[in-house]
Amino acid sequence: MGKLIPFQPPPGVFKNGTPYQAKGRWSDCNLVRWKDGKLQPLGGWQKSIGSTITGIGRAMTTWRDFTGARWLAIGTNEKLYIFTSLSGSASDITPVATGAGTPYTSLPDEVPLIVGNADGEIGLGFGTGDFGGIIPVTDGTVTSNATNSSAGDSGQISIDRETDRILTDKATSADVFTNDTTTTYPSVTFEGPMPFAKGDEIEVLGFSSGINGKTYPASHRVVSVTESAITLGPKNKKYSYSSVNTLTITTAGATYSAGTLSASSGGFTGTYTVDSAGGIDSVTITNGGSGYTSAPTVIISHSGDGNAVITADTPTLLTDETPTGTDEDGLVTIRRTRRFGNENIATSSLVLEASSWMFDLWGENLVGMSTSDGRIFMWDPTTSDPTGTKATVIIGAPRDNSAILVSKQRHLFAFGASGNKRKIQWSHAESETTWGATATNQAGSFEIDSSGEILAGKTVGDRILVWTSTDLHAVDWVGMPYVYGRKKIGDACGAISNRSMISVGDRAFWMSHGGFFQYQGSVQPLQCEVQDHIFKDINRVQDSKIYASINPEFFEVTWWYASSESDEILKYATLNYSEGWWSVGELCRTAFATGSPGVFDNPIGIADDGIVYEHEIAVSSGKRTTNQVATTNADVSDYDRKLVTGTDTTDDVGLCFAETVMEIGDGDNVTNLTQLVTDTAGVGDNGLRFKFKTSYTPNGTESVSQNYDLATDGYTDIREQGRQFTYRVESGFDQYWELGSIRAEMSAGGRR
């Protein structure tokens, strides 16, 4: 006769060892959590916004403006987007070149957003690749996408590994570069290993004209890459080839009144003002024009004598020209001048980081910074056409920054300011444009004492914590005249990425390079019962993608990371900071925005395909509403998961599960397992099932049982025998259930 033995593993997963070492604990799980001592699946999710963005979403934030309008911002490695609801379409507010009201010049503030890296990658540092010499690749084709190209000509292509140059012995203007004034940029197509990446800055040598023979920093940027082709974009730091870059007044005229500009070709609009003497004082271009085949002439309407003629500067296109062979090899050469990635990093790290965004709010205005760009942008939701208005650079703010923050005292902080990776600089209170420190304002700066570089800063309680790659610092408000003070508060606890930390009231949690830490008045190592599992599997090349999100409804902090199986975010580890348990699982979400009552109530996540999902949606008492059945974790990431308590007959592979090892005594006797008595709630017919893997030694051959569907009365008959049992509870990925206490009817057998 068997005996009912209570079997209740405590909440959380233990994966720092073998499954047998986790005996009596849950040893593995996916898509589950514990609440009030009961095991249950993670909340469901459903698609809210289709894929309407370019690039990979790396940061999200939500807020309401002073009128009550709701906003969602998403930053990708290429763009910045705004949504007005979870059912609308994206509005591209990516900073571009000069907009209305500002003279078009070549100032750094007017440079469009620098496109960032979608993935981390191994850089070409010293000691990598081949040394010197010309290494032949295969015969390839040098063509152009332009309308007047003659495609199909072949030539021998080789790569100089010492200088990263592509050398071709056959290149003419029609074969290589042409002036395409419509929509297509010139390209070079070839076979063999691709040495360039999107965003690289490229020099073109071997032409006689300075227009084509760009040298750094007047180089061209690679705008797209395939396995066999690179496409060159405009001159570095220019928005497009065919826009007017500057205007020159060649005939000043006299006694003008303020008027408007009109172009004789290509088309742009603008205004001009006059000085006190009646001469032209300034010109503002509001529409840069496009498609110029020659420098346009602009005639200003006037009230005085003569005309003021304004002409465009020298075009920045690659124009038709026969190579002259002036290169040292007598060939046209394309050479990398600067490797792309985070362009503000001055170190020679062999890992180039994936780009991300950082957001904060200046009142109702969005403040943002892309790590690939380093400038601080602002976007005002109260303009007359907010979704049609681009974000703009905050004038006067430092550039080449690593991170930003708005303090409780209303100072805008720039971390790693102006390219100095240890410098912290802040603006005057209530003035995002005043950064120069004087005796009468509160702007200021200092450098921290660190062997690392600043990654991020967050407000934690009443102080600002600043994470570097090696340690942790605190910045505290001290008032005039020093305004802020700093202090190192932790060594050997640096963050693994600039988004790997989260603030929860007066506490903070973060992932370091080999473990986890918390701050609550002091820095302490965070006990992590899945640490071995994470750091044995993590893809270290993609460390820069790691981020933390918070789900305050369930007191959960989750870290998202790329595993060895993928270059993109695929796995997560969750800490319940109230109860102290951990869980793990697989789900692709590249960024999360915390649910905020009064804005968007539920957490919002985005997948690597640009689709936005609303999470933790309400459980339905109906049956499954979709015919999609998840058979892989990739399916789980891409399918809606509307949890229901009803069921249907659709089979499911049970990707939502938790399992543990159980045995009687020391496991020296064979055990017969005949029944499970369970305490469940919210489970429909066949909504929950059990499975067993049995063996006679921890490393012995396992026998996998059939599925045992949960009996409606809670008494589930089973027939299993062994010394060790791996007990697994699983469900369809869209089924809701709660599992409380468990009792197993067991009887001891012999030793054989």
N, C-alpha and C positions, 0 to 999 in steps of 0.2 A: 504494500500500500504506500503510495507516494505521500509526500508532505508538502504543504504549501509553504514556500520560502519567500519572504518579502525580498524583492530585488529592485532597488531604486537607486540607480547611479545618480550622483549629484549633478547639477547643471554644469554644462561646459564640456569641452573636448580637451583631452590630454594627448598630445602627439610628440612629446619630448622623449621618445623611446620606442620600443616595440609595442605592438598591440597587446601582447601578453603582460607587459609591464603596466599597461593601462587597465588591467583587470579590475573590474568593479567601477570603472569610469567609462564614459563615452570615448571611444578611440578614433572615431571619424564621423563626419557629417557633411551635409550639403544642403543649403537653402533652408536651414532651420534655426530656431532660437528657443530660449527658455523664458517663460514669463510666469511669475508666481509659482515657481517650481514645476510647471507643466511644460512639456516639450510640444512645440507647434511649428508649422512652416512659417517662413518669412512671408510678409504681406505680399499681395499680388501687385501687378503693374500693368499698365496699358499704354499703347502709343497715344501720344498727345499731339505731336507735331511731326510731320513727315520730313524726309531728308531734303532740306532746302538751303543747306549751308555748304561752304567750301572749306576743306581742311578738317582736322580732327579737333573736336571740342575738348579744351583742356581746362576751362574754368567757367563757372556759372555763378550768378548771384541774382537775387530777387529783391524788390523793394517797391514801396508806394511813394509817389510824389505828393506834394502838399495838397493837390486837388483830389487825391484818393486813387488816381490811376495806377494800375499795376504794371510792372515792368520785369522782364527777364532778359538778362544780358548773357551772351555766350561768346567767349573768346576762343578762337581756333589758332592753329599755328600760322594761318594766313589772313584771317579776317576777324572783325568784331561785329556782332549782330545784336539787334534788339527785337524782342517780341513783346506785343501788348497783351497777349493772352496765350493760353496753352492750346489754342486751336487756330491761331493765326499763322501768317507766313513771316519769314525773316525779313527784317529791314537792315540792310548793310550800312553800318555807320563807320566803316573802316576809315581811318584818317587817310586823306589823299593830299595832293598838292594844294596850293593856296586856293581858298574859297573867296566868296564875295567880300569885299571890303578891305582886302590886304594886297598891297602891291606884289606882283609875282616877281620874286627874285630867287637867288639860289641859296637863301639862308637855310641852315639845317632844320629849322622848325617846319619848313615847307616840304621836306622830303616825305614821300608817302611811307606808310608803314612798311618796315623791312620784313619780308616774308621769312618765317622761321622754319625750323626743322621739324618734320612730323615725327621722326624717330630718333632715338639715340643711335649713334654709330661710332665705330672705331675710326679714330682720326689717323691721318697719315703722318705720324710723328717720326722723329729720328729713329732709324733702325728698322722701320717697316718697309716692305717692298724691296725691289731690286735696286742695286747701286749702279748708277751711271749707264752710259751706252744707249744705243737705239735698239729697241726690242721690236722686231717685226710682229705685227698682228696678222690679220688675214686681209685679202683683197676686200675693199669696201667700196661704197658709193658715196660720192660727195655731191649733194643735191641742195636745192633751195626750195622753200615753200612758196616763193614769190611767183607772180603770174608770168614773168618773163624769163623763167629759169629753163635750162635745158637739162632735164633730169636724166639719169641713167648712165652718165659717164663714170667709168671706173678708174680707180687709181690705187697705187700701193699706199697703205696707211700704216704708220708705225707710231709707237708711243715712246717718248724719251722719259724713262722712269725717274731720272734725276731731276728733271725740271717739270715733269707732269705736262709735257707738250704733246699735242697731236701733230704729226708731220705728214703732209701729203705731197706727192710729187706731181699731182695734176689738179690744178685749181685755177679756174678763171672766174671772172665776175659773175657770169651766168650760172656757174656751177656752185659757187660758194655763197656769196652775199649779194643781195640785190635790194634796191630801194622799193620795198613793198609799202605803198601808202594807203592800203586799205585795212585789212584785218590780220594779216599773217606776218609773223616775224621770221627772219631768216633762220635756217637750221643747217646743221652738219650731220649727215648720216654716215655711220660706219659700223663695221663688225668688230667683235672682240670685246674685252673687258671694258666696262664703262668707268673712266677715271674721274668723271665729274658728277656733281649732284646739283639738284635744284637749289638755287640761291648762290652758287659759287660765282665769284667775280672773275671774269675772263678777259685777258688781253688778246688782241688780234694783231699779229705782226706779219710783215712781208708785203704790205701795201705802201705806196709812195705817199698817199694822202693821209694827213693827220686825222681826217674824219673817220677813216676805217682803222688806222693803226692806233688804236686806243692804248694808252698806258695807264697804269694804276696811279691815282684813284679814278681817272676818267675811263674806267673799264666798263665792260658790259656784264650784265648779270644773266645767268642761266635761268630761264623761266619755266622750262619743263624738261623732263628727262624720260626717255624710254630705254629699253634694253639696247637700242642701236642708234639713238639720236639724241642730240642736245639741241635745244632751241634757245637762241640768244635774245634777250629782251633789250630794253633801251640802255642808254648810257647810265652807268651807276648813279643812283640817287636822282634819276629823272623819272617822271611818271609815265611818259610815253614818248616814242620817237617824234611824233608829228605835232606835239603841242608847241605853242609859242612859249619860249623859255624866258626871254627878256625882251623889252621894247626899247628902242633908242629913238629919241627925238632928233631928227637930222635937220629940220628947219623949225626954229623955235616959233616964228610968227610973232605977232604982237597984239595987244589989247583984246585978248580972247575973253569970252565969258565961259563959265563952266558949261560943259556939254557932255555929249556921249560919243563913244567910239563906234565905228563900224568898219568891218573888214572888206577889202575888195576881193579876197579869195579865201576859202577855207572856213571863214566865219568865226569870229569871237565878238564878245560884247564887253563893254566896260565904261568907265567914266574918267574924266580928267578934271583937275582943279587948276586954278590960276593963282599966281602970286599977286602981290600988291601992285606990281608994275604992269600987270596984264599979261605976263608971259606964262607959259605952261609950267606949273609947279609940280604936279604929280599925276601919275597915270595908274589906274586900278583896273586890272583885268578880272572880270567875273566869269568868263567862259573862255578857256584856253584855246579853243578851236582844235581841229584835227584834220588830217588828210592833206597837209600842205605839200605841194610838189616844188614850190619855190618860196622864197621869203615873201610874205604878203605885205602889201602896202596899205596903210590905214590913213585915211583922210579925215581930219577933225573938222566938223562944221564950226564956223568961226564968225566973229563979228568984226574982226580986224583985217589987216592986210595980209595977203598970202596964206599959204597952207602950212600946217605942221604935219610933216610926213613921218610916220612911225613904221619901222621895219623890224621884222623878226630877226633874232640872232641866227648864227650858223646852225643849220639843222644837225641833229645828232644821229641821223640814220647811217647805216652802212650802205654806201652808194655803189653804183656800178663802176668797177674799176678793174683793170687787168693787173694781176700781181706783178711786181717789179723784181722779186727775188732779192730784195734788200736784206732779208733776214740772213743771219749768219750761215744758215744751211741752204740758202738760196730757195727757200720754200715758204709758202704761207704757213704760219704757225699760230695755233691757239694754245695759250698758256694760262694755267691757273695763277691768279695773282693773290687770291685770298680764299681760304676754305670757309664755307659758310657754317652756320650754327649760331650760337650766341655771339654776335659780333662785338660785344662789349668785353668779352673775356680776353685778358692779355696773357694768360698762362698757356702752356703747351700741352694740355691734357690730351691723352690719347683717346678719350671718349668725348665725342661731341654731343651736347645735350639736346634733347627734344625741347622745343619752345613751349612756354605756357604763359598765362596771363595772371595778373593780380588785380583785384578789384577792392574798392572801398567807396564810401559815400561822403560827399562834401555837401551836407544838407540833403537836398533832393537830387543833386547832380551826381552822375556816375564818374568816378575817377578810376582810370585803368592804366596798366603798363604791361606791355608784352616784353618778355625776357629777350626776345630776338632783336628788339628795337631799343629799349632802355629809356625812351622818353615818356613823360607823364601826360596823359590825355584826359580831357574832360568832355562830358556830353550832358547837355541841358535838356531835360524832358519837357520844359515849359515853353520852348520856342513855338512859333506859329505852325511849323511843319516838323515836329520832332523826328518822325521816322524817315524824313527826307533830309535830315541834317547830319552831317558827318561829325565825328568826334574831332576835337582840335587840340593841338599842343598847348599846354599851360605856359604862357610866355614868362620867361624869367626863371622857370624851374630848371634844376640841373638835369643834364642828359646822361646817357650811358649808365643808368641806375640798375640796381639788382632787384629792388623791391620797394613797395610804398605802403603807407599807413596813414590814416587820419586819427589823431590822438583825441582823447576826451577833452583836452583844452583847445581843440580846434586848430591844431597845427598840422600841416601836411608834411609828412616825413618822406625823405628819399634815403634809402639804404644803399650802400655801395655807390654813393653819389659821385657823379662825374667820372665814373670808371675806377675810382679808388675803392677797392673791395672791403676796406675797413672803415670807411667814412660814413657817418650819419649826419645828415643835414635836415633842417626843418625850416619851414616858412614862418613868417610873422603870424600871430594869432588872427584868425578870421580873414586872412589874406593869402590866397594860394599863389599870388604872383609876386609877393615880396619875400625875397630870399637873402638879400644882403643884410648882414648883421650891422646894426648901428646902436648907439647909446640910447635911442628912444624907441626901439622896437624889440620884439622877442624872437626874431630870427636868429639862427645860430648853427653851429656844427661842432663836431669833434670826431676823433678817431678812436676806435676801441683797441685794446691790447689783445690781439689774437693771432695765432699762427694760421688760422683759416680765413675764409672769406665769407662775408655776410650773405645769407640765403634768404632770410625773411624776418619780419617782425610782426607781433600780434599783441593786442591789448589783453592782459590777463589780470583781472581784478582792477586795481588802481595803478598798475605799472605796465610798462611795455617790455616784453621779452624779445630779445634779438638772438636768433639762432645763426651760428656760423657753421661751417663744415666740420669744426672741431670742438666747439664749446658753446656756452650759453651766457648771455649778458642781460642785465636789467637796466632799463632807462627809466628814471624817476623824475617827476616834476618837482623842482626845488624853488621855483619862482625867480624873480629878478635878483641879481643881474645875470646869473648863469642859466636860468630858465630850466635846463634839464641837466641831470647828472647821470653817470654811468658806473656800472660795477659788474665785474665778472662774477657769476654765481655758480658756474659749473664747468668742470674740465672733462675732457674725453667723453662728451655726451652730445657731440654735434649732430645735426640733422642729416638724413640721407638725401633729402631733396628740399626744394623751396616750398613744397606744398604738403610735406609729411607731418605737419603739426596742426593741432586743433586746440582752440581755447574753449573751456567750459566754465564760465563764471570766473572763480579765482583759481581754477585748475587748468593745467595744460598737459597734453599727452603728445608724444612724438615718436617716430621711428628713427633710430640711429643706424649706423652702418652695420651693427651686428646684434642689435637688441632694441628694447623700448625703454623710454623714460617718462616720468611724470614730474610735474612741478605743482606743489601746493605749499608755498612758503619757502620751500627748498627743493633741490633737485634730488630725485630718488630713482634708482632702477625700478622698472615696472616688471613684476613677475609675469612672465608670458609662458603659458603651457602649450603653445604651438610654435614657439620660437625656432626649434630645430626644423620643423616642417617648412617654415617660411624661408629661412636663410639657406637651406640646402637646395631649394627649388627656384629661388629668385633669379631673374635675368638681370645681371649687374650692369649690362650695357644700357638697360632701360631704367636705371635708377631714377633718372630725372622725371619720369612719368609718375612715380609713386605719389599718391596724395591721400589725405585723410578726410573723411566726411563724418557728420554727426547726425544721429537720429534721436533727438531729445525725448520723443514720446516713449522710447524703449530704453533710454539711458545707454545708447550704443555709440561707440566710436569705431569706424571701420577704416582699415587701410587697404588700398587697392594697388595691385602690383602686377607686373608682367612676369610670368613663370618661364621656366626653361623651354616650355612648349611653344612660346609665342613671343613676338616682339611687342605686342599690344597688351593692354590691361586685360587680364583674364581671370585672376584670382583675387580673393579678399580674405582678410582676417578681421574678426570683430571682437571688441572688448565691451562687455557690459560693465561700465564703471561704477554702477551702483552695487551689483552683486559680485563682481570680480571674475565672472566666467568668460571663456573665449569660445568662439566658433570659427569655422573655416568654410570655404565653398568656392564655387566657380561662377562668375558672371562678368560679362564685359560691359563696364560702364566707365567711360574715360573722364567723367566729371560729374559732380553732384551739387545740387543746391538744397540747403536744408529747408524743410517745410516750415513756414512761418505763418501762424494764425493771423488772418487779416490781409495776407498777400496771396500766396498760393499755399493752401493748407497742408498739402502733402509734399514729401521730398520729390525732387525732380532730378532725373538722371539722363545722361546722353550716351548713346552707344557709339562705336567706332564708325558706323555708317551714317552718322549725323541725325539719327532718329531720336527724338526726345520722348521719354517715358515718365508718366506720373506713377509714383510708387505708393505702397501702403494704402491701396484703394479698399473700400469697404467689401467685406465678404458677402456673397450673395447666397440666398437659400435655394436658388434655382440650380439647374443642371448646367453642365459645361456648354458654353455658347459658341465654341469654335471647334472645327474639325482638325485643327493643328494639334499634333501630338509630338511632344519633345522626345527625341531619341538620343540626342547628344546635348552637351552643355552649350554648344553653339546655338542650338535651337532654343534653349531656355533664354539665352541672351536676346534673341531676335523675335521671339513670339510674345504675344500678350499672355499674361498669366493672371487671369481673373479668378481668384479663389472662390470656390463654390462648396456648399455642403451636400448638394445633390450629386448624383452619379449617372453614368451611362455605361454602355458596354465596351467603350473604347479601351484597348489595351494601352499600357504605359510601362516604360522600362524602369520606373522608380528612381528617378534622379534626385528626388527629395527624400533624404534618409538620415538616420543616425544609427550607429552600431557600437557594440561593446562586447567584451569577452567575459564570460561567466563560467564558473565551475563550483563544485562542492568541495569544501575543505581544501586540502592541498592538491587536489586533482589526481590522487593516487588510485582512486576507484573509478570505474566506469559508471556514468550517471545516465539514467533513463529520464527523459523529459517528456511528460505526457499532456500537460495542459498549461496554458497561460490565462491568468485572471487579470484583467486590465481595467483601469479606471480612465474612461475616455469621455469626451464631450465634443459636440459639433460635427460628428462623423456620420456621413450618410452610408448607405449600404455599399460595401466593397470600397469604401473610401480610404481604408487603412489596411495594411497587410504586414505580415511578419515573415522573416526568412532566417534560416540558420545555416551556418557553416560549422561542421563538426570535425574534430580530429582527436587522436589519442595522445599526441604530444604537441607542444607549441609549434614545432617545425614540421609536423607530420602532414601527410596528404589530407586535404580538406574535402569533405563531401558537402555539396550544396543541396539544400532541401528544396522542396516545392514551395510555392507561395501559400501561406496560410492567411486567408482573408479573416479579418476581424469578425467574430461572431456578434450578432446584434445584442446578445445578453451578456457579453463581456467574457464568456468562457470559451476560449478557443482551443479545441482539441488538436494535439500535435503528437507525433511519434518520432522522436529523435534520440540517438544514443551516442555517447562519446565521453571523453574526459574534459575536453575544452569545447565550449560553445561560443561561436561568434553570433550574437543575437542582433538582428537588423530589423528596424522598423522603417517602412518606406511607404510612399504614396505617389499617386499621380501628381504631376507638377502643378496642377491647378486645383487640387483638393485641399480643403481646410479640415483640420482636426486638432484636438488637444489630447495629449497622453499624460496621465498623472502617474499614480503608483502602479507597480507591476508585482504580481506574485506568480511564481512558477512552481508547478507541481513536479517535484523531483523525487526519484528514488535511487538509492545507491545500489550498484551491482558489485560484481567481483573486481579483482585487480586485472583481469585479462579480458 
